[in-house]
Amino acid sequence: MFKIKKLFFIILIVCFSFCIINSVVLADDPDPYGLNTTANTGYSGDAPFKDKSIAQTIGAIVGAGLSFIGVIFLILMIYGGFTWMMARGNQQTVDKAKDLIYSAVIGLIIVLAAYAITAFVGSLLN
């Protein structure tokens, strides 16, 4: 038992020393994470779609909507997986989780198919 505690203490010291060495090495760079570069981008306060055409604006809105739908899909998948894990052998809960995951995947397929059709028709109209 004493050897395990001693081994754990040695591993802890080694890990802690690696953290300290890493911090010392990063001390050279005055802006290691690029925060000053990001802060000095020169935001002008103009409207975000000022110099864009209608098609580009609609494309940006559709892209944002699809990103939001992707986040909803991810949340539904995590919730369905969590529900399945916590079912504890209850078949009704497992079936509910499977149906939720199945519905989320079908919904994502429908949305991606709608986007593909819209992109194809849009490319034909240009």
N, C-alpha and C positions, 0 to 999 in steps of 0.2 A: 504494500500500500504506500509505503514511504517513497519507493522508486517512482511510482506513478505521479505522486505529487511533485517530486523533484523534476521529472521529465516535463510535466505541465508547466512548471515554473520556468524552466529553461526555454521551452517553446515560446512562452509569453514574453520573455526578455528578448529573444531573437526577433520576434514580430515587432515589438515595440522599438527595437533599435533600427529595424528597416524603415519604420515610419519616420523616425528622427532623421536618418540619413537622407531619405527622400525629400524631406522638408528643407534640409540644408542645401541640397542640390538645386532645388527650385528657387532658392533665395537670390540667385544671380539675375534672373529676369525681372525687371521692374513691373511688367504687365503680363504675367504668365497665362492669364485666362482671356486676354483680349478685351478687357472691360473698357480701357481707355479708348481703344480703337472703335468699339461699339458706341461709346458715349459721344465721340466726335464725328458721327456720320453726317451731321448737318441737317437735321430735320427742318424742313422749311415751313411746314404747317399748311401746305397746299392740299387740295382734295386728292384722295387716293386714285381716282379715276379721271383726273383732269385731262390728260393727253392720250386717252385710250378711246378706241372706237367702240361702237355699241356691241359688236361681236366679241371684242376682248373683255368688255365689262360683263357680258352675259356668261362668257367662258369662266371668268373669275368667280362669279356667283355660283355657277354650277359646280366648279371645283370645290368651293367652300362647302356647298351642300353635300357633295359626295364625301368630303372629309368628315362632316358631322355624322352622316349615315354610317361611315366606317367606325366611328367611335361608338355609336349606338350598337352596331353589330358586335364589337369587342365586349361591351358591357353585357349584352345578352348572352354571349358565349361564356363569359366568366361566371355570370349568375347561374346559367344552366349547369355548368360544370360543378359549381359549388353546391347547387341543389342536389345533383347526382351523388356527390361525395358524401353529403350529409343525410342521405336517404336511410342509411343504416338498415338496408334490407327490405324496406317498405316498397313494394312493387308499384304502388300508385304514385309515389313520389318519384321513383325512377322513371316511370312512363311520362310523368309531367315534365321532368327535366329533358328527356329524350325529345319530346314534342317541342319544347322550347328551343332546343338546339337545332332541330330539323327545320322549324319555322324561321329561325334566324338565318340559316344557310339559304333556304328558298328565297327569303326576302332579299338577301344580298345578291343572289343570282338574278333576280328580277331587276333590281336596280342597276346592276352592271350591264345587263342586256339592254335596258332602256338607254343607258349612257352610250353603249356601243352603236345602237341604232341612230341616236341623235348625232353622234360624231360622224357616222357614215353619211347621213343625209346632209349634215353641215358641210362636209367636204365636197359633196356633189354640187351644192349650191354656190360654192366659191368659184 
